[in-house]
Amino acid sequence: MSLQLREHQEQVIDKLRQGFLEGHRSQLLYAPTGFGKTEIAIALMQATSDKSNRSAMILDRIVLVDQTSGRLDKYNIRHGVYQANHWKFNRYEKIQVCSAQTLERRQDFPEIDLLIVDECHITRRQINDLIKNNPKLKVIGLTATPFTKGLGELYSNVVCGSTTESLVNNKWLAPLRVYIAKEIDMTGAKKLAGEWSPDVVTERGMQITGDIVAEWIKKTHEVFGMPKKTIVFCAGVAHGQDLVKQFAQKGYNFVSVSYKDESDYKRQVIEDFSKPDTEIHGLIATDILTRGFDVPDVMIGISARPFSKSLSSHIQQMGRVMRPHPNKEFALWLDHSGNFLRFRNDWDEVYVDGVKDLHDKAEKTKKEPTEREKKEAKCPSCAALWIKGAETCPHCNYVKKRAQFEAVAGELHEISTHTRVQRDEKQAFYITLIGLITSIVRSLAFGLEA
């Protein structure tokens, strides 16, 4: 099977080539999840190889290394895999798929002409040094969330592939139907570097495990009529295990994976879950499903890991359920973390406008919505996210009551639209005001004398 790019992907490659011609040695490609950044990377590496030059793509997880190598195999493109003990290890291939951890341990990078950095918002010191210290090396960073401080020092040009809104409108991504569910209470929780402590998040997340399970059972039957494939972003490892237990008690097969599990086990679980006829109702993880997890027929996402400032993680998580699939009109998003309202304004901006520069994009701790704002943000009937400016809930047709105003009889008086008042009008007003003040002062003085 040969690689065939879509028109908007070809346009992005043209923009990147133009950027190199204009002298931008290191460029960042912003595009939402589902745009096809990996296919663009493969096309660029193949074009580099066709010119007898060498290229490499760096990925920061083994599952992503295997996934990218599999894509190259799919298109019958020769390559080596630069990863410890990998059966495809071959330094002499012109295209290399590299594990970031292997590169850092060996401190021995293959000689290349083009470097592509996947998920470049996750900066690594040695990769950054490689970019800065090799002025002849052409670099392309790929990300859907370029909000890390310092990216502007590494990349001099930003190419915006598309906006999320455009991809949704053109059916390349599925829209989200969001429900604001019972939230994990983070009031007064300790923070580390602006983000809530993982231990505290896990402890508080476990307090509403029962509500998370009950809400999923309710919504999957209300909306779809049956259980649908689900991913859960839990608060921590212990929280994930607790969710597995309580889902099982209700008769549902959810599997938790974490950094504590062996790579082979995680790979096997994800492969099983990816099958159309899988017996796994849902996968549960803290963060290992956030990036590079590609199972398009996932219909439901559960957000149960609160973030105080990580807009990147929030957007990455939502992207896991927005990939298109036949008969997938939308994806369900059950928010138990409060993240959707916490980051709503930022998400709305990125959704419509995308990202066009790297200035002042560092993530900052978000102010918590007030209880009134939380109440007004959801439908009083079904708890769906209330669309701004709407009078009716599109999901249950609930109509919000309008404020009632009492009519009071009176006369209409014309008000001048001019901003400048004539000088004589000002003077008359001033004389009247002085007279009124004088009269009040005399009355007070008379009263005191009496």
C-alpha positions in Angstrom: 0.0 0.0 0.0 1.5 3.4 -1.0 1.1 6.5 1.0 -1.6 8.9 -0.3 -1.8 12.3 1.4 -5.0 14.4 1.6 -5.1 17.8 0.0 -4.7 19.7 3.3 -1.7 17.5 4.2 0.0 18.3 0.9 -0.6 22.0 1.5 1.2 21.7 4.9 4.2 20.1 3.3 4.4 22.9 0.8 4.3 25.4 3.7 7.1 23.6 5.6 9.3 23.5 2.4 8.6 27.2 1.9 9.6 27.9 5.5 13.0 26.1 4.9 13.5 28.2 1.8 12.9 31.4 3.8 15.7 30.4 6.2 13.7 28.8 9.0 16.0 25.8 10.0 13.7 24.6 12.8 9.9 24.7 12.3 6.9 23.6 14.4 3.9 22.0 12.8 0.7 22.6 14.9 -2.3 20.4 13.9 -5.0 18.9 16.0 -5.3 15.2 16.8 -6.6 13.4 13.7 -5.0 15.7 11.2 -2.5 13.0 10.1 0.8 14.5 11.4 2.4 11.0 11.3 1.6 10.6 7.6 3.1 14.0 6.9 6.3 13.0 8.8 6.5 9.7 6.8 6.1 11.5 3.5 8.8 14.0 4.4 11.2 11.2 5.5 10.5 9.2 2.3 11.2 12.3 0.2 14.5 12.9 2.1 15.4 9.3 1.5 14.6 9.5 -2.2 17.3 12.3 -2.4 19.8 9.9 -0.8 19.7 11.9 2.5 19.0 10.6 6.0 16.2 11.4 8.4 15.0 10.3 11.8 11.8 10.7 13.9 12.0 10.8 17.7 9.2 9.4 19.8 9.1 9.3 23.6 7.3 6.0 24.1 7.9 2.5 23.0 4.3 2.1 22.0 4.6 5.1 19.7 7.9 3.7 18.2 6.1 0.4 17.4 3.1 2.2 16.0 5.2 4.5 13.7 7.3 1.5 12.5 4.0 -0.3 11.8 2.8 2.6 9.7 6.1 2.6 7.7 5.6 -1.2 7.1 2.1 -0.5 6.0 3.4 1.7 3.2 6.3 -0.7 2.4 9.0 1.9 3.4 12.3 0.6 4.5 13.5 1.9 7.9 15.5 1.0 11.0 14.3 1.2 14.6 16.8 2.9 17.0 15.7 1.2 20.2 17.5 -1.2 22.6 17.1 -4.9 21.6 14.7 -4.1 18.8 14.7 -6.6 16.0 14.7 -3.9 13.4 17.7 -2.1 14.7 19.8 -1.1 11.7 21.9 2.1 11.8 22.5 2.0 8.0 18.9 2.6 6.9 18.2 6.1 5.6 15.0 6.4 7.7 15.3 5.8 11.5 12.5 5.6 14.0 14.1 6.5 17.3 13.3 6.0 21.0 14.1 9.2 22.9 15.2 7.2 25.9 17.6 5.0 23.9 19.2 8.1 22.4 19.6 9.7 25.8 21.1 6.5 27.3 23.6 5.9 24.5 24.3 9.6 23.7 25.0 8.4 20.2 22.8 9.9 17.6 22.9 8.6 13.9 24.0 11.2 11.4 21.0 12.7 9.7 19.8 15.6 7.5 16.2 15.9 8.7 15.0 15.5 12.3 11.3 15.1 13.2 10.4 15.4 16.9 7.0 13.9 17.7 5.0 15.5 20.6 7.6 18.3 20.7 5.8 20.1 23.5 7.4 17.5 25.8 10.8 19.0 25.8 13.9 16.9 26.6 17.2 18.5 27.4 19.4 16.3 25.2 17.1 16.6 22.2 17.0 20.4 22.7 20.8 20.5 22.8 20.9 18.4 19.6 18.7 20.9 17.8 20.7 24.0 19.1 24.1 22.5 18.5 23.6 21.3 14.9 23.0 24.5 12.8 22.9 22.5 9.5 20.2 20.1 10.8 16.7 20.7 9.5 14.1 20.2 12.3 10.3 19.8 12.3 8.5 19.5 15.6 5.0 18.0 15.7 2.3 18.8 18.3 -1.3 19.4 18.9 -0.6 21.4 22.1 2.3 23.9 21.7 1.9 25.5 25.1 5.3 24.7 26.7 7.5 27.6 27.8 10.7 27.8 25.7 9.4 26.4 22.4 9.9 29.8 20.8 13.6 29.4 21.5 13.8 26.1 19.5 11.4 26.8 16.6 11.4 30.0 14.6 8.4 29.3 12.5 4.9 27.9 13.2 2.9 26.2 10.4 -0.8 25.8 11.4 -2.1 22.7 9.6 -5.8 23.2 10.5 -8.1 24.1 13.3 -10.2 21.6 15.2 -13.3 23.3 14.1 -12.4 22.9 10.4 -11.6 19.2 10.9 -14.9 18.6 12.7 -16.9 20.5 10.0 -15.2 18.4 7.3 -15.8 15.1 9.2 -12.1 14.4 9.8 -12.9 14.6 13.6 -16.0 13.7 15.6 -17.6 16.4 17.7 -17.9 16.1 21.4 -21.1 15.9 23.4 -20.1 17.0 26.8 -21.8 16.2 30.1 -20.8 18.0 33.3 -20.9 15.2 36.0 -20.2 15.1 39.7 -16.8 16.7 40.1 -13.8 15.6 42.1 -13.6 18.2 44.9 -10.1 19.8 44.9 -10.9 22.6 47.3 -7.8 23.4 49.3 -5.7 20.7 47.7 -1.9 21.0 47.8 -0.2 22.0 44.6 3.3 21.3 43.3 4.7 23.8 40.6 1.1 25.0 40.0 -0.4 21.5 39.5 -2.3 19.4 42.1 -0.3 16.8 44.0 -0.8 13.3 42.4 -1.3 11.7 45.8 -4.0 14.1 46.7 -5.7 13.8 43.3 -5.7 10.0 43.7 -7.2 10.2 47.2 -9.9 12.6 46.3 -10.7 10.8 43.0 -11.4 7.6 44.9 -14.1 9.3 46.9 -16.4 9.5 43.8 -15.5 6.2 42.1 -19.1 5.0 42.6 -20.5 8.2 41.0 -18.2 7.7 38.0 -19.3 4.1 37.5 -23.0 5.0 38.0 -22.8 7.9 35.6 -21.2 5.8 32.8 -23.8 3.1 33.1 -26.6 5.7 33.0 -25.3 7.7 30.0 -24.1 4.8 27.8 -27.6 3.3 28.0 -29.4 6.7 27.7 -27.4 7.8 24.7 -26.4 4.6 22.9 -28.8 2.1 24.3 -25.9 -0.2 25.3 -22.3 -0.2 26.6 -19.9 1.4 24.2 -16.1 1.3 24.0 -14.7 3.7 26.6 -11.4 5.1 27.9 -11.1 6.5 31.4 -8.4 9.0 32.5 -8.3 8.3 36.2 -6.7 10.2 39.0 -3.9 7.7 39.8 -2.9 4.0 39.8 -4.9 3.2 43.0 -7.9 5.0 41.6 -7.7 3.0 38.4 -7.7 -0.3 40.3 -10.6 0.9 42.4 -12.6 1.7 39.2 -11.8 -1.7 37.8 -13.2 -3.3 40.9 -16.4 -1.3 41.0 -17.1 -1.6 37.3 -16.7 -5.4 37.7 -19.2 -5.5 40.6 -21.7 -4.0 38.1 -20.9 -6.6 35.5 -18.5 -4.6 33.2 -15.0 -5.5 32.1 -12.7 -2.6 32.5 -8.9 -3.0 32.4 -6.4 -0.7 34.1 -2.9 -0.1 32.6 -0.2 2.0 34.2 3.5 2.7 34.2 3.9 -0.1 36.7 2.9 -2.7 34.1 5.3 -4.4 31.7 5.4 -3.0 28.1 4.4 -6.3 26.6 1.3 -6.5 28.8 0.2 -3.0 28.0 0.8 -3.6 24.3 -1.3 -6.8 24.4 -4.2 -5.1 26.3 -4.3 -2.2 23.8 -4.3 -4.7 20.9 -7.2 -6.6 22.4 -9.1 -3.4 23.1 -8.5 -2.3 19.5 -10.4 -5.3 18.1 -14.0 -4.6 16.9 -15.2 -7.6 18.8 -13.2 -7.0 22.0 -14.7 -8.2 25.3 -13.1 -5.2 27.1 -15.7 -2.5 27.8 -13.1 0.1 28.7 -9.4 1.0 29.4 -8.4 3.0 32.4 -5.1 4.9 32.8 -3.7 8.0 34.3 -1.6 9.3 31.4 -0.3 6.6 29.1 -3.4 6.8 26.9 -3.0 10.6 26.6 -0.6 10.6 23.6 -0.4 8.3 20.6 -3.4 6.1 21.6 -5.2 5.5 18.4 -8.4 3.4 18.6 -11.0 5.3 16.4 -14.1 3.3 17.6 -13.9 4.6 21.1 -17.2 6.3 21.7 -16.9 7.5 25.3 -14.2 9.4 27.3 -14.3 9.9 31.1 -12.3 12.7 32.5 -11.4 11.9 36.2 -8.0 13.4 36.5 -8.2 17.1 37.5 -5.6 19.5 36.1 -5.0 23.0 37.5 -2.9 24.3 34.6 -2.2 21.5 32.0 -4.3 22.6 29.0 -2.1 20.3 26.9 -3.1 17.2 28.8 -6.8 18.2 28.7 -6.7 18.7 24.9 -4.7 15.5 24.3 -7.2 13.5 26.3 -10.2 14.8 24.4 -8.4 14.1 21.2 -8.3 10.3 22.0 -12.1 10.1 21.5 -12.5 12.5 18.6 -11.0 10.3 15.9 -13.6 9.6 13.2 -15.1 6.2 12.6 -18.0 4.9 10.5 -21.4 5.5 12.2 -19.7 7.7 14.8 -21.7 11.0 14.8 -20.2 12.2 18.0 -18.2 11.1 21.0 -19.5 11.3 24.6 -17.3 13.2 27.1 -18.2 12.7 30.8 -16.4 15.3 32.8 -15.8 14.4 36.5 -12.6 16.5 36.8 -13.9 20.0 36.2 -11.3 20.4 33.4 -13.8 21.3 30.7 -15.1 24.3 32.5 -11.7 25.2 33.9 -10.2 25.4 30.4 -13.3 26.2 28.4 -12.2 29.7 27.2 -8.7 28.5 26.1 -10.2 25.4 24.4 -12.8 27.6 22.5 -9.9 29.8 21.3 -7.8 26.9 20.1 -10.8 25.1 18.6 -11.7 28.0 16.4 -8.3 29.7 15.7 -5.7 27.1 16.1 -2.1 28.2 17.0 -0.1 30.6 14.8 2.7 31.7 17.1 4.6 30.6 20.2 4.5 33.9 22.1 3.3 33.8 25.7 1.9 30.3 25.3 3.2 28.9 28.5 0.5 27.2 30.6 -0.7 29.0 33.6 -2.8 27.9 36.6 -6.5 28.5 35.9 -8.9 30.3 38.2 -11.6 28.0 39.4 -15.1 28.6 38.2 -17.6 29.8 40.8 -20.5 27.6 41.9 -22.8 29.9 40.0 -20.7 29.6 36.8 -20.7 25.8 37.2 -24.5 25.7 37.6 -25.1 28.0 34.6 -22.7 26.0 32.4 -24.9 22.8 32.4 -28.4 21.9 31.5 -30.6 21.7 34.6 -32.4 18.7 33.2 -29.7 16.4 31.6 -26.4 18.0 32.8 -25.2 18.5 29.2 -22.8 21.4 28.6 -25.0 24.4 27.9 -24.1 26.0 24.6 -23.4 29.7 25.1 -26.2 31.9 23.9 -28.7 29.0 23.5 -32.2 29.1 24.9 -32.8 25.3 24.5 -30.7 22.3 25.3 -30.0 20.5 22.0 -30.0 17.1 23.8 -33.1 17.1 25.9 -35.0 20.2 24.6 -35.1 21.8 28.1 -35.9 25.5 27.8 -34.3 27.9 30.2 -36.7 30.3 31.9 -36.2 33.9 30.9 -35.9 36.6 33.5 -39.3 38.2 34.1 -39.6 42.0 34.1 -42.5 44.0 35.5 -43.9 46.7 33.1 -44.2 50.1 34.7 -46.2 52.9 33.1 -44.3 56.1 32.2 -43.5 58.6 29.5 -41.0 58.5 26.7 -38.4 61.2 26.6 -36.0 61.8 23.7 -32.4 61.5 24.7 -29.9 63.3 22.5 -27.4 61.0 20.8 -24.8 63.7 20.7 -21.8 63.2 23.1 -21.1 66.9 23.4 -23.5 69.0 25.5 -23.9 72.7 24.5 -22.0 75.2 26.6 -25.2 77.1 27.7 -26.8 73.9 28.8 -23.8 73.1 30.9 -23.9 76.5 32.4 -27.6 76.4 33.3 -27.1 73.0 34.9 -24.2 74.3 36.9 -26.1 77.4 38.2 -29.1 75.2 39.2 -26.8 72.8 41.1 -25.0 75.6 43.0 -28.4 77.0 44.0 -29.6 73.7 45.2 -26.5 73.1 47.3 -26.7 76.6 48.8 -30.3 76.1 49.8 -29.5 72.8 51.5 -26.6 74.3 53.5 -28.8 77.3 54.6 -31.5 74.8 55.8 -29.0 72.8 57.8 -27.5 76.0 59.4 -31.0 77.2 60.3 -31.8 74.0 61.9 -28.7 74.0 64.0 -29.4 77.6 65.3 -32.9 76.7 66.3 
